[in-house]
């Protein structure tokens, strides 16, 4: 990961932003019991307690620890809460994070509080631009984990026969109507994509470069639950010719019959607010790349490339949509309007683009450059953010990436086609 310089950010403003992000992470755990925070539902998910410990370790390791005279609070926790940073040192096995009954939830919260005190003291006395870049990077990293915390606890609760509810007080998204599917022509010829200008960006959004777009159009909104339900009823999960070979294997081996969290009768779904009636007009979510690709083929369409998606999104201005701050933590139905809608928020949208480095990409030097580049293999790009993404965390150039069979994130799709 890498940060674009934020030299314009005043120290006091950064300290305030730091506290807001860190407080929000703990706030997201307000409904959990200590027992909830320990369990790991699968190797790809992490316990809530580990998320809180790891994001704190990040600031201790890469900001406070940037001073060679610094001594860590709990030296052994450098091993427990390291994630992927091989150059920093060894780490506890990813699939075994749920075995860490100790340190306790209370001890992790106390660790966060003590590191926050040290961080605020550092921010108050240090106006170094490199330090600020590292702090911003850490906050962006923590916002990623806020979303993961929500999706991981949702997956964990879904495996409990009692179907625990994360927050029964979550309001339902407002009603809406998915307008008739229509398409908007995208730009053609040479376009520029990748991050530009001031502000934060990860290194995988760089360098800005040219791509050539052939005549195409993108759907004005994401695919809805009702549309995806028709795909199911038409035998979509029983028709091998609609699927990529590995996708069909996943359907057979994993017993997929519908999106993750849908009931078998296709009438309800598990949400962070409990089991609720399926809103036919809301964007379908929790579908894999394989499912998105099969639906697109069934529809006589395809998935957009990430260059097509970014070119269209860049014309929309500042990202606006249903993000974590909306308070629903679930996709909402399309709000009637003109032109492209719901490009940002609601659901991450699968693209047909493999996750690779842009022409001229170079991972940032040192341990902080170890995160993005080494995952550029066998993963696919998603764009736009979701209902669990913090609103100030997203931008048109943001590249998320997951394996094609993954679907526990808020993943949906938007159709594209040639024109």
KOLROVO-295780 format. One record per residue (C-alpha): x, y, z; residue in three letters. Coordinates in Angstrom, 3 decimals, always signed. Layout:
BEGIN
site east=X north=Y up=Z kero=ala
...
***
This chain:
BEGIN
site east=+0.000 north=+0.000 up=+0.000 kero=unk
site east=+1.131 north=+3.528 up=-0.608 kero=unk
site east=-0.152 north=+6.969 up=+0.219 kero=unk
site east=-0.222 north=+9.998 up=-2.004 kero=unk
site east=+1.118 north=+12.960 up=-0.029 kero=unk
site east=-1.407 north=+14.685 up=+2.207 kero=unk
site east=+0.803 north=+17.631 up=+3.048 kero=unk
site east=-2.230 north=+19.920 up=+3.026 kero=unk
site east=-3.813 north=+18.135 up=+5.983 kero=unk
site east=-3.332 north=+20.105 up=+9.213 kero=unk
site east=-2.041 north=+18.064 up=+12.182 kero=unk
site east=-5.085 north=+18.901 up=+14.304 kero=unk
site east=-7.407 north=+17.804 up=+11.541 kero=unk
site east=-5.497 north=+14.559 up=+11.106 kero=unk
site east=-5.637 north=+13.861 up=+14.848 kero=unk
site east=-9.388 north=+14.391 up=+14.783 kero=unk
site east=-9.771 north=+12.111 up=+11.762 kero=unk
site east=-7.638 north=+9.494 up=+13.484 kero=unk
site east=-9.864 north=+9.466 up=+16.539 kero=unk
site east=-13.046 north=+9.348 up=+14.461 kero=unk
site east=-11.951 north=+6.300 up=+12.467 kero=unk
site east=-10.619 north=+4.468 up=+15.500 kero=unk
site east=-13.784 north=+5.158 up=+17.500 kero=unk
site east=-15.987 north=+3.950 up=+14.659 kero=unk
site east=-14.248 north=+0.563 up=+14.545 kero=unk
site east=-15.035 north=-0.059 up=+18.204 kero=unk
site east=-18.551 north=+1.309 up=+17.714 kero=unk
site east=-19.195 north=-1.347 up=+15.070 kero=unk
site east=-18.620 north=-3.948 up=+17.798 kero=unk
site east=-21.131 north=-2.403 up=+20.210 kero=unk
site east=-23.729 north=-5.175 up=+19.728 kero=unk
site east=-21.288 north=-8.066 up=+20.011 kero=unk
site east=-20.686 north=-10.238 up=+23.022 kero=unk
site east=-17.091 north=-11.209 up=+23.861 kero=unk
site east=-17.826 north=-14.746 up=+22.639 kero=unk
site east=-18.801 north=-13.363 up=+19.218 kero=unk
site east=-15.447 north=-11.662 up=+18.794 kero=unk
site east=-13.296 north=-14.787 up=+19.088 kero=unk
site east=-14.774 north=-17.222 up=+16.554 kero=unk
site east=-13.511 north=-17.555 up=+12.974 kero=unk
site east=-16.037 north=-18.852 up=+10.431 kero=unk
site east=-13.580 north=-19.714 up=+7.643 kero=unk
site east=-9.923 north=-19.079 up=+6.752 kero=unk
site east=-10.830 north=-16.035 up=+4.622 kero=unk
site east=-12.640 north=-14.343 up=+7.536 kero=unk
site east=-11.154 north=-13.091 up=+10.785 kero=unk
site east=-12.560 north=-12.784 up=+14.313 kero=unk
site east=-13.667 north=-9.294 up=+15.321 kero=unk
site east=-11.115 north=-9.281 up=+18.136 kero=unk
site east=-8.341 north=-9.980 up=+15.649 kero=unk
site east=-9.480 north=-7.111 up=+13.409 kero=unk
site east=-9.228 north=-4.709 up=+16.352 kero=unk
site east=-5.845 north=-6.052 up=+17.368 kero=unk
site east=-4.419 north=-6.082 up=+13.850 kero=unk
site east=-5.438 north=-2.521 up=+12.991 kero=unk
site east=-3.833 north=-1.357 up=+16.244 kero=unk
site east=-0.697 north=-3.391 up=+15.535 kero=unk
site east=-0.477 north=-1.575 up=+12.194 kero=unk
site east=-0.079 north=+1.822 up=+13.876 kero=unk
site east=+2.321 north=+0.449 up=+16.465 kero=unk
site east=+4.430 north=-1.336 up=+13.852 kero=unk
site east=+4.526 north=+1.182 up=+11.015 kero=unk
site east=+4.023 north=+4.565 up=+12.720 kero=unk
site east=+5.190 north=+4.384 up=+16.320 kero=unk
site east=+7.722 north=+1.717 up=+15.435 kero=unk
site east=+9.196 north=+3.896 up=+12.711 kero=unk
site east=+11.191 north=+5.383 up=+15.590 kero=unk
site east=+13.928 north=+2.825 up=+16.245 kero=unk
site east=+13.887 north=+3.738 up=+19.928 kero=unk
site east=+10.257 north=+2.648 up=+20.319 kero=unk
site east=+9.536 north=-0.445 up=+22.402 kero=unk
site east=+6.296 north=-2.346 up=+21.710 kero=unk
site east=+3.739 north=-2.759 up=+24.492 kero=unk
site east=+3.440 north=-6.516 up=+23.962 kero=unk
site east=+6.339 north=-7.857 up=+21.894 kero=unk
site east=+4.681 north=-11.259 up=+21.326 kero=unk
site east=+1.617 north=-9.566 up=+19.825 kero=unk
site east=+3.747 north=-8.551 up=+16.852 kero=unk
site east=+3.472 north=-12.230 up=+15.909 kero=unk
site east=-0.216 north=-12.618 up=+16.790 kero=unk
site east=-1.514 north=-9.606 up=+14.876 kero=unk
site east=+0.738 north=-9.516 up=+11.824 kero=unk
site east=-1.263 north=-10.429 up=+8.721 kero=unk
site east=+0.746 north=-10.716 up=+5.508 kero=unk
site east=+3.896 north=-8.695 up=+6.127 kero=unk
site east=+6.609 north=-11.308 up=+5.696 kero=unk
site east=+9.353 north=-8.687 up=+5.710 kero=unk
site east=+8.295 north=-7.617 up=+9.223 kero=unk
site east=+8.579 north=-11.112 up=+10.663 kero=unk
site east=+6.688 north=-14.384 up=+11.228 kero=unk
site east=+2.965 north=-14.439 up=+11.926 kero=unk
site east=+0.282 north=-16.608 up=+13.470 kero=unk
site east=-1.456 north=-18.785 up=+10.856 kero=unk
site east=-4.320 north=-17.031 up=+9.121 kero=unk
site east=-6.681 north=-20.000 up=+9.396 kero=unk
site east=-5.949 north=-20.309 up=+13.128 kero=unk
site east=-6.902 north=-16.801 up=+14.235 kero=unk
site east=-10.063 north=-18.186 up=+15.816 kero=unk
site east=-7.957 north=-20.221 up=+18.251 kero=unk
site east=-6.685 north=-17.087 up=+19.993 kero=unk
site east=-8.884 north=-17.033 up=+23.090 kero=unk
site east=-6.102 north=-14.953 up=+24.627 kero=unk
site east=-5.416 north=-12.067 up=+24.662 kero=unk
site east=-8.942 north=-11.382 up=+25.846 kero=unk
site east=-11.378 north=-8.928 up=+24.312 kero=unk
site east=-10.815 north=-6.568 up=+27.241 kero=unk
site east=-7.047 north=-6.774 up=+26.811 kero=unk
site east=-7.298 north=-5.945 up=+23.108 kero=unk
site east=-9.495 north=-2.928 up=+23.868 kero=unk
site east=-6.982 north=-1.767 up=+26.470 kero=unk
site east=-4.203 north=-2.204 up=+23.898 kero=unk
site east=-6.108 north=-0.012 up=+21.455 kero=unk
site east=-6.590 north=+2.688 up=+24.094 kero=unk
site east=-2.896 north=+2.778 up=+25.019 kero=unk
site east=-1.740 north=+2.893 up=+21.399 kero=unk
site east=-4.274 north=+5.646 up=+20.692 kero=unk
site east=-2.808 north=+7.689 up=+23.542 kero=unk
site east=+0.681 north=+7.301 up=+22.108 kero=unk
site east=-0.501 north=+8.094 up=+18.606 kero=unk
site east=-2.287 north=+11.271 up=+19.685 kero=unk
site east=+0.811 north=+12.389 up=+21.589 kero=unk
site east=+2.920 north=+11.736 up=+18.496 kero=unk
site east=+0.524 north=+13.643 up=+16.229 kero=unk
site east=+0.523 north=+16.581 up=+18.641 kero=unk
site east=+4.294 north=+17.001 up=+18.582 kero=unk
site east=+5.245 north=+15.792 up=+15.097 kero=unk
site east=+4.432 north=+17.566 up=+11.841 kero=unk
site east=+6.529 north=+15.369 up=+9.569 kero=unk
site east=+4.942 north=+14.731 up=+6.148 kero=unk
site east=+6.126 north=+11.116 up=+5.972 kero=unk
site east=+4.571 north=+10.456 up=+9.361 kero=unk
site east=+1.278 north=+11.925 up=+8.205 kero=unk
site east=+1.326 north=+9.760 up=+5.083 kero=unk
site east=+1.798 north=+6.671 up=+7.223 kero=unk
site east=-1.047 north=+7.677 up=+9.532 kero=unk
site east=-3.408 north=+8.250 up=+6.608 kero=unk
site east=-2.408 north=+4.903 up=+5.168 kero=unk
site east=-3.166 north=+3.278 up=+8.507 kero=unk
site east=-6.589 north=+4.916 up=+8.654 kero=unk
site east=-7.432 north=+3.790 up=+5.138 kero=unk
site east=-6.292 north=+0.304 up=+6.105 kero=unk
site east=-8.519 north=+0.404 up=+9.190 kero=unk
site east=-11.524 north=+1.456 up=+7.119 kero=unk
site east=-10.993 north=-1.623 up=+4.977 kero=unk
site east=-11.122 north=-3.691 up=+8.145 kero=unk
site east=-14.307 north=-1.957 up=+9.281 kero=unk
site east=-16.049 north=-3.402 up=+6.244 kero=unk
site east=-14.410 north=-6.787 up=+6.723 kero=unk
site east=-15.471 north=-6.814 up=+10.372 kero=unk
site east=-19.111 north=-6.410 up=+9.331 kero=unk
site east=-19.030 north=-8.988 up=+6.548 kero=unk
site east=-17.070 north=-11.475 up=+8.652 kero=unk
site east=-19.495 north=-11.298 up=+11.577 kero=unk
site east=-22.412 north=-11.666 up=+9.143 kero=unk
site east=-20.851 north=-14.829 up=+7.752 kero=unk
site east=-20.197 north=-16.146 up=+11.257 kero=unk
site east=-23.780 north=-15.557 up=+12.380 kero=unk
site east=-25.134 north=-17.209 up=+9.227 kero=unk
site east=-23.526 north=-20.504 up=+10.293 kero=unk
site east=-25.292 north=-20.502 up=+13.665 kero=unk
site east=-28.656 north=-22.364 up=+13.551 kero=unk
site east=-30.028 north=-19.715 up=+15.908 kero=unk
site east=-29.240 north=-17.004 up=+13.302 kero=unk
site east=-28.038 north=-14.377 up=+15.797 kero=unk
site east=-28.783 north=-10.811 up=+14.781 kero=unk
site east=-25.953 north=-8.291 up=+14.614 kero=unk
site east=-28.284 north=-5.348 up=+15.263 kero=unk
site east=-32.050 north=-5.789 up=+15.375 kero=unk
site east=-32.433 north=-2.004 up=+15.486 kero=unk
site east=-30.953 north=-1.512 up=+12.018 kero=unk
site east=-33.567 north=+0.320 up=+9.931 kero=unk
site east=-34.682 north=-1.221 up=+6.683 kero=unk
site east=-33.533 north=+0.677 up=+3.599 kero=unk
site east=-36.275 north=+2.872 up=+2.139 kero=unk
site east=-38.501 north=+1.380 up=-0.504 kero=unk
site east=-37.806 north=+2.069 up=-4.140 kero=unk
site east=-38.481 north=+0.766 up=-7.597 kero=unk
site east=-35.889 north=-0.707 up=-9.908 kero=unk
site east=-36.529 north=+1.115 up=-13.154 kero=unk
site east=-36.573 north=-0.729 up=-16.463 kero=unk
site east=-33.102 north=-1.877 up=-17.454 kero=unk
site east=-31.496 north=+0.609 up=-19.806 kero=unk
site east=-27.972 north=+1.319 up=-20.988 kero=unk
site east=-25.792 north=+4.399 up=-21.312 kero=unk
site east=-23.093 north=+4.555 up=-23.950 kero=unk
site east=-19.607 north=+4.905 up=-22.585 kero=unk
site east=-16.690 north=+6.882 up=-23.939 kero=unk
site east=-14.816 north=+5.371 up=-26.843 kero=unk
site east=-11.221 north=+5.495 up=-27.952 kero=unk
site east=-8.357 north=+6.555 up=-25.726 kero=unk
site east=-9.163 north=+7.239 up=-22.084 kero=unk
site east=-7.073 north=+7.815 up=-18.978 kero=unk
site east=-7.638 north=+5.705 up=-15.868 kero=unk
site east=-5.875 north=+5.457 up=-12.530 kero=unk
site east=-5.564 north=+7.912 up=-9.681 kero=unk
site east=-4.770 north=+11.525 up=-10.427 kero=unk
site east=-4.548 north=+14.692 up=-8.410 kero=unk
site east=-4.218 north=+15.153 up=-4.676 kero=unk
site east=-5.502 north=+12.874 up=-1.974 kero=unk
site east=-4.850 north=+9.324 up=-0.910 kero=unk
site east=-4.536 north=+6.349 up=-3.251 kero=unk
site east=-3.132 north=+2.850 up=-2.981 kero=unk
site east=-0.204 north=+1.952 up=-5.161 kero=unk
site east=-2.342 north=-0.419 up=-7.244 kero=unk
site east=-4.279 north=+2.616 up=-8.548 kero=unk
site east=-1.076 north=+3.929 up=-10.144 kero=unk
site east=+0.279 north=+4.982 up=-12.515 kero=unk
site east=-2.411 north=+6.835 up=-14.394 kero=unk
site east=-2.258 north=+5.573 up=-17.953 kero=unk
site east=-4.084 north=+5.298 up=-21.255 kero=unk
site east=-6.433 north=+2.517 up=-22.307 kero=unk
site east=-8.440 north=+2.068 up=-25.471 kero=unk
site east=-12.182 north=+1.530 up=-25.157 kero=unk
site east=-14.224 north=-0.047 up=-27.919 kero=unk
site east=-17.882 north=+0.956 up=-28.419 kero=unk
site east=-19.806 north=-0.180 up=-25.370 kero=unk
site east=-22.621 north=+0.667 up=-22.974 kero=unk
site east=-23.192 north=+0.054 up=-19.265 kero=unk
site east=-26.477 north=-0.586 up=-17.479 kero=unk
site east=-27.859 north=+2.405 up=-15.600 kero=unk
site east=-28.188 north=+0.411 up=-12.376 kero=unk
site east=-27.035 north=-2.862 up=-10.796 kero=unk
site east=-28.911 north=-6.103 up=-11.392 kero=unk
site east=-31.840 north=-6.441 up=-8.981 kero=unk
site east=-32.948 north=-9.316 up=-6.764 kero=unk
site east=-36.027 north=-9.846 up=-8.942 kero=unk
site east=-33.916 north=-10.129 up=-12.090 kero=unk
site east=-31.538 north=-12.546 up=-10.460 kero=unk
site east=-34.458 north=-14.598 up=-9.140 kero=unk
site east=-35.680 north=-15.032 up=-12.716 kero=unk
site east=-32.259 north=-16.367 up=-13.637 kero=unk
site east=-32.598 north=-18.963 up=-10.875 kero=unk
site east=-36.148 north=-19.928 up=-11.847 kero=unk
site east=-35.070 north=-20.286 up=-15.462 kero=unk
site east=-32.585 north=-22.952 up=-14.437 kero=unk
site east=-29.501 north=-20.768 up=-14.276 kero=unk
site east=-27.840 north=-22.969 up=-11.668 kero=unk
site east=-28.711 north=-26.110 up=-13.662 kero=unk
site east=-27.393 north=-25.006 up=-17.060 kero=unk
site east=-23.675 north=-25.743 up=-17.440 kero=unk
site east=-23.376 north=-23.856 up=-20.748 kero=unk
site east=-23.874 north=-20.559 up=-18.886 kero=unk
site east=-20.869 north=-21.087 up=-16.655 kero=unk
site east=-17.130 north=-20.880 up=-16.852 kero=unk
site east=-15.625 north=-24.323 up=-16.262 kero=unk
site east=-14.333 north=-23.485 up=-12.784 kero=unk
site east=-17.616 north=-21.771 up=-11.981 kero=unk
site east=-19.625 north=-24.858 up=-12.872 kero=unk
site east=-17.291 north=-26.934 up=-10.725 kero=unk
site east=-17.955 north=-24.550 up=-7.827 kero=unk
site east=-21.711 north=-24.857 up=-8.335 kero=unk
site east=-21.483 north=-28.643 up=-8.223 kero=unk
site east=-19.005 north=-28.986 up=-5.387 kero=unk
site east=-20.433 north=-26.254 up=-3.151 kero=unk
site east=-24.100 north=-26.880 up=-3.858 kero=unk
site east=-24.835 north=-23.316 up=-4.930 kero=unk
site east=-28.496 north=-22.757 up=-5.800 kero=unk
site east=-28.858 north=-19.036 up=-5.094 kero=unk
site east=-26.884 north=-16.096 up=-3.654 kero=unk
site east=-25.329 north=-16.509 up=-0.247 kero=unk
site east=-27.790 north=-15.804 up=+2.616 kero=unk
site east=-30.930 north=-16.303 up=+0.491 kero=unk
site east=-33.527 north=-18.771 up=+1.765 kero=unk
site east=-34.174 north=-21.761 up=-0.477 kero=unk
site east=-37.682 north=-20.476 up=-1.244 kero=unk
site east=-36.095 north=-17.291 up=-2.664 kero=unk
site east=-38.340 north=-15.121 up=-0.499 kero=unk
site east=-36.053 north=-13.938 up=+2.303 kero=unk
site east=-32.413 north=-13.270 up=+3.074 kero=unk
site east=-30.235 north=-12.988 up=+6.132 kero=unk
site east=-29.129 north=-9.398 up=+6.776 kero=unk
site east=-27.162 north=-7.730 up=+9.548 kero=unk
site east=-30.583 north=-6.728 up=+10.875 kero=unk
site east=-31.816 north=-10.326 up=+10.914 kero=unk
site east=-33.767 north=-12.399 up=+8.401 kero=unk
site east=-35.921 north=-10.136 up=+6.264 kero=unk
site east=-38.153 north=-10.370 up=+3.238 kero=unk
site east=-36.212 north=-10.117 up=+0.000 kero=unk
site east=-36.667 north=-6.708 up=-1.627 kero=unk
site east=-37.140 north=-7.470 up=-5.335 kero=unk
site east=-35.995 north=-3.982 up=-6.345 kero=unk
site east=-32.739 north=-3.873 up=-4.351 kero=unk
site east=-29.431 north=-4.858 up=-5.971 kero=unk
site east=-28.619 north=-8.538 up=-5.694 kero=unk
site east=-25.615 north=-9.107 up=-3.433 kero=unk
site east=-23.373 north=-11.865 up=-2.154 kero=unk
site east=-22.772 north=-13.379 up=-5.568 kero=unk
site east=-19.407 north=-14.626 up=-6.807 kero=unk
site east=-17.665 north=-13.614 up=-10.013 kero=unk
site east=-18.764 north=-16.939 up=-11.463 kero=unk
site east=-22.411 north=-16.216 up=-10.675 kero=unk
site east=-22.169 north=-12.659 up=-11.991 kero=unk
site east=-20.586 north=-13.886 up=-15.217 kero=unk
site east=-23.207 north=-16.623 up=-15.670 kero=unk
site east=-26.053 north=-14.155 up=-15.115 kero=unk
site east=-24.542 north=-11.745 up=-17.629 kero=unk
site east=-24.272 north=-14.528 up=-20.212 kero=unk
site east=-27.873 north=-15.595 up=-19.527 kero=unk
site east=-28.920 north=-11.964 up=-20.057 kero=unk
site east=-27.165 north=-11.738 up=-23.420 kero=unk
site east=-24.741 north=-9.235 up=-21.918 kero=unk
site east=-21.352 north=-9.286 up=-20.198 kero=unk
site east=-19.549 north=-7.755 up=-17.252 kero=unk
site east=-17.869 north=-4.361 up=-17.777 kero=unk
site east=-14.116 north=-4.048 up=-17.881 kero=unk
site east=-12.648 north=-1.997 up=-15.070 kero=unk
site east=-11.550 north=+0.661 up=-17.571 kero=unk
site east=-15.131 north=+0.977 up=-18.848 kero=unk
site east=-16.412 north=+1.189 up=-15.291 kero=unk
site east=-13.878 north=+3.786 up=-14.149 kero=unk
site east=-14.321 north=+5.917 up=-17.236 kero=unk
site east=-18.058 north=+6.062 up=-16.595 kero=unk
site east=-17.690 north=+6.615 up=-12.837 kero=unk
site east=-15.167 north=+9.434 up=-13.262 kero=unk
site east=-17.851 north=+11.451 up=-15.032 kero=unk
site east=-20.146 north=+11.232 up=-11.981 kero=unk
site east=-18.036 north=+13.532 up=-9.815 kero=unk
site east=-17.590 north=+12.885 up=-6.110 kero=unk
site east=-18.785 north=+9.455 up=-4.964 kero=unk
site east=-22.291 north=+9.569 up=-3.583 kero=unk
site east=-24.341 north=+6.576 up=-2.512 kero=unk
site east=-25.477 north=+4.172 up=+0.160 kero=unk
site east=-22.382 north=+3.716 up=+2.318 kero=unk
site east=-21.752 north=+2.623 up=+5.902 kero=unk
site east=-22.801 north=+6.046 up=+7.185 kero=unk
site east=-26.327 north=+5.544 up=+5.807 kero=unk
site east=-26.926 north=+3.185 up=+8.705 kero=unk
site east=-28.764 north=+0.462 up=+6.776 kero=unk
site east=-25.752 north=-1.813 up=+6.162 kero=unk
site east=-27.666 north=-3.335 up=+3.278 kero=unk
site east=-28.247 north=-2.406 up=-0.372 kero=unk
site east=-31.239 north=-0.211 up=-1.084 kero=unk
site east=-33.599 north=-0.193 up=-4.040 kero=unk
site east=-32.887 north=+2.077 up=-6.983 kero=unk
site east=-33.912 north=+5.678 up=-6.482 kero=unk
site east=-35.519 north=+6.903 up=-9.661 kero=unk
site east=-33.379 north=+9.297 up=-11.602 kero=unk
site east=-31.742 north=+10.044 up=-14.905 kero=unk
site east=-28.559 north=+8.447 up=-16.228 kero=unk
site east=-26.147 north=+6.253 up=-14.315 kero=unk
site east=-27.162 north=+5.370 up=-10.765 kero=unk
site east=-25.743 north=+3.471 up=-7.820 kero=unk
site east=-22.223 north=+3.329 up=-9.225 kero=unk
site east=-20.973 north=+3.985 up=-5.716 kero=unk
site east=-22.156 north=+2.200 up=-2.599 kero=unk
site east=-24.755 north=-0.555 up=-2.219 kero=unk
site east=-22.695 north=-3.391 up=-3.751 kero=unk
site east=-19.171 north=-3.915 up=-5.032 kero=unk
site east=-19.544 north=-4.537 up=-8.754 kero=unk
site east=-17.620 north=-7.368 up=-10.373 kero=unk
site east=-15.707 north=-6.466 up=-13.516 kero=unk
site east=-14.314 north=-8.788 up=-16.170 kero=unk
site east=-10.781 north=-7.561 up=-15.448 kero=unk
site east=-8.148 north=-9.677 up=-13.783 kero=unk
site east=-6.357 north=-7.978 up=-10.911 kero=unk
site east=-2.997 north=-7.055 up=-12.439 kero=unk
site east=-0.580 north=-4.171 up=-12.178 kero=unk
site east=-1.083 north=-1.221 up=-14.481 kero=unk
site east=+1.588 north=-0.549 up=-17.120 kero=unk
site east=+4.588 north=+0.779 up=-15.224 kero=unk
site east=+3.296 north=-0.381 up=-11.826 kero=unk
site east=+5.924 north=-0.633 up=-9.135 kero=unk
site east=+5.133 north=-1.738 up=-5.599 kero=unk
site east=+6.174 north=+0.773 up=-2.956 kero=unk
site east=+9.525 north=+0.018 up=-1.340 kero=unk
site east=+9.783 north=-1.588 up=+2.071 kero=unk
site east=+7.250 north=-3.525 up=+4.115 kero=unk
site east=+4.389 north=-1.134 up=+3.333 kero=unk
site east=+4.696 north=-2.037 up=-0.346 kero=unk
site east=+4.176 north=-5.715 up=+0.375 kero=unk
site east=+0.383 north=-5.647 up=+0.527 kero=unk
site east=-1.113 north=-5.103 up=-2.938 kero=unk
site east=+1.356 north=-6.212 up=-5.565 kero=unk
site east=+1.917 north=-9.740 up=-4.323 kero=unk
site east=-1.793 north=-10.549 up=-4.671 kero=unk
site east=-1.893 north=-9.844 up=-8.405 kero=unk
site east=-2.633 north=-13.438 up=-9.327 kero=unk
site east=-5.913 north=-15.332 up=-9.817 kero=unk
site east=-8.088 north=-12.519 up=-8.471 kero=unk
site east=-10.626 north=-10.212 up=-10.142 kero=unk
site east=-11.358 north=-6.512 up=-9.762 kero=unk
site east=-14.489 north=-5.068 up=-8.174 kero=unk
site east=-15.407 north=-1.393 up=-8.201 kero=unk
site east=-17.579 north=+1.164 up=-6.441 kero=unk
site east=-17.758 north=+0.268 up=-2.759 kero=unk
site east=-20.709 north=-1.149 up=-0.835 kero=unk
site east=-23.240 north=-0.388 up=+1.872 kero=unk
site east=-20.563 north=-1.407 up=+4.416 kero=unk
site east=-17.795 north=+0.796 up=+2.970 kero=unk
site east=-17.055 north=+4.121 up=+4.706 kero=unk
site east=-18.076 north=+6.872 up=+2.317 kero=unk
site east=-14.811 north=+8.804 up=+2.487 kero=unk
site east=-12.846 north=+5.651 up=+1.701 kero=unk
site east=-13.961 north=+5.263 up=-1.918 kero=unk
site east=-13.143 north=+6.958 up=-5.238 kero=unk
site east=-13.543 north=+6.210 up=-8.922 kero=unk
site east=-10.040 north=+4.741 up=-9.212 kero=unk
site east=-10.343 north=+2.410 up=-6.184 kero=unk
site east=-9.613 north=-1.234 up=-7.043 kero=unk
site east=-10.909 north=-3.965 up=-4.779 kero=unk
site east=-10.007 north=-7.560 up=-5.562 kero=unk
site east=-11.143 north=-11.034 up=-4.566 kero=unk
site east=-10.971 north=-14.601 up=-5.806 kero=unk
site east=-13.723 north=-15.479 up=-8.303 kero=unk
site east=-15.493 north=-17.922 up=-5.956 kero=unk
site east=-15.696 north=-15.424 up=-3.058 kero=unk
site east=-19.130 north=-14.089 up=-2.197 kero=unk
site east=-19.310 north=-13.231 up=+1.503 kero=unk
site east=-18.637 north=-9.562 up=+0.738 kero=unk
site east=-21.432 north=-7.284 up=-0.512 kero=unk
site east=-20.740 north=-8.259 up=-4.130 kero=unk
site east=-23.139 north=-7.588 up=-6.991 kero=unk
site east=-23.002 north=-6.780 up=-10.676 kero=unk
site east=-23.792 north=-4.271 up=-13.379 kero=unk
site east=-24.228 north=-5.396 up=-16.981 kero=unk
site east=-22.264 north=-4.174 up=-19.967 kero=unk
site east=-22.514 north=-4.839 up=-23.686 kero=unk
site east=-21.046 north=-3.945 up=-27.048 kero=unk
site east=-22.722 north=-1.254 up=-29.122 kero=unk
***
